[in-house]
């Protein structure tokens, strides 16, 4: 794993029930955008499959060049155009799914890996995968244990309360880092880093 990816992995070692402040460095990610409820949504599933197809293509390509690294966890930034209780408006959720990449990854390499993946298994979302730098900066975060969605609400409320009590205010989008594969992990054993960018009040 490269030094930059190792630093991102270190910052993902959050603790359940104990929010903390972290400073997240600028880094490059594979990204894909979408709208809608991720639970059972075909568009979301297709987008995530495309993201992983490119991520593993990049990994094997760079391995042949002597650059060894593991595919990093899936991450998601979440927002909504609905004011008020966004939990009740899942069909309007706006998301950007992401996977951190080592520094040699370029737009040309991503385009090439997407084209290769499309030959193996066609997926119209492959053409929407891009590489982009993301500068998140200072954030508050904690570890949520258990299922996604509504079950995260108590943990999110703990995080938001911590932000206010720390003299900070939220900025940017709610951010989640999925440390388990939900296809292979029981819901009660899922581990998710909940993160939100902050600034001084």
Steps between C-alpha positions, in 0.01 A plus 500: 500500500633846416574746781206722403253209501643379830431844651139488378462152649639624833241778509224240453572343841209672668346393832137414561322753720804727530510779238833654411647772281729397214677689224458318169759575230424579138492177300390345170190279475306308243152655509154449356187709567135406523159573648256278687456244774801266518293221660392279215566769241624361169673827409698501825599134468612550142705806595679323785574198280652732238711673765641171628562369149720799425665492844609137461608563142723784622639283779603215268637741240722677754606170657658408166696824528624411848255716699330284764189616687168365621170633369384747763152496662200639320407851614192710440415869528131563551270799458142587406309781333219450754504729805419363843501127571716346228443154653147509360615598150727214399387513137644853480838416650794624295813291534859478387659159553879494519806276538838655589779449247882515503662805345594349157131463402406735216183574303649318200567187708146507641351535153711207379402277793132589455519402132670171589236425765219575252635234262485240778162602642303788345381760749381843381621658825863423414514808276411719802787390724758777536809579705489821700685652793305564817619738772288430808713664768384515861220255583315351794450124488398192696445130435146372453438131576202336332274544196494796265226756441253583774697286748784753470286786626602474870869496405453795265327692779791428737741630235297818437471568873876461540559747216283765666648442846850538351422850374494383139246506218443255218602570143489287188333161479448214742767239429500125570780244469388137480756276670313173427348338195122490572467194274724300735431664837198465729323837539574520874873458430532776239754772582459845343701815562262797512683821415398862446723792397499782754620855546524738795168654600 
